[in-house]
Amino acid sequence: MKFALQTLAAIGFAAAATFGASSAAAFMPDQPAGTKSGSDVTLVAMEKKPAKQYWRTKVRLSTDEAPGTIIVDTNNKYLYYIEGPNRATRYGIGVGREGFGWSGVVKVQRKAEWPGWTPPPEMVIRERKKGHILPAYQEGGIDNPLGARALYLYKGRNDSGFRIHGTNQPWTIGLNMSSGCIRMMNKDVEHLYERASIGTKVIVIGPGNKQGDVSYDDRGVDILRTIFGSFGG
């Protein structure tokens, strides 16, 4: 009897230890993005994620726009990549703060991995007045404001000066904080980068209504695609 009790106690202790270890692993906070490694982000420092409503989601989107088109809804802080009839991937974005919003129809004419950053002259002057000295050029990397990827937006042959790019400040997704560029979480901009090709049409809906009439209706989460995957990743 004594042996049996000792055996049960030993089993109980082992189970508790195992459960404790697995529970600790399950409740460990997510590790955040850091330095680059190939095309991915190596985790080195704690990140604060944006609200769950801005996480990448497969949605049912009704629109007349062709598959492969990007619709940027700066009012609701969403970017849609259209995949087919009633199918799109929705990403959360950060957009221009007051006075820096814009609208229009542009195209992706250049793409870059871990892009370098050249601050525009007006930004250099504006920040200098605030006591911030910006570099003339900053090499690509985890501390670069453009993050892991950048899609350069052109109006005809002219660079609009605006980009869709990553950020090392994921907590700014869902906010109006940029100088007009569309920022995404690094993992999201990497995902979009692999799908959006040169020449991709980008419709930016924002102040001024220069994008014209755009028909689209976000009907919410695509349950079947979310559960079973496929259909464009």
Number of C-alpha atoms within 10 A of each C-alpha: 6 7 8 9 10 11 12 12 12 12 12 12 12 12 12 12 12 12 12 12 11 12 11 11 10 10 8 9 10 12 13 16 21 19 16 16 9 9 12 15 19 15 15 11 10 12 17 12 16 18 12 9 11 21 16 19 19 25 22 22 24 17 18 11 17 12 17 19 20 27 21 26 18 24 13 16 19 24 28 26 22 24 20 18 14 18 24 28 22 26 24 29 32 30 31 19 14 11 9 14 21 19 19 17 18 23 23 22 19 15 19 15 18 22 21 18 17 13 15 12 10 9 12 16 15 12 13 12 10 8 9 11 12 15 10 11 11 16 12 19 21 20 15 17 19 29 29 31 30 29 27 21 27 21 14 11 9 10 16 13 12 17 21 26 30 29 25 23 20 20 15 21 25 22 18 20 17 16 15 21 23 30 33 33 30 25 19 20 23 21 15 23 20 8 15 18 16 15 15 18 22 24 23 24 23 19 15 11 13 14 17 13 8 14 9 13 11 15 12 12 17 17 12 11 17 14 9 8 11 9 12 13 11
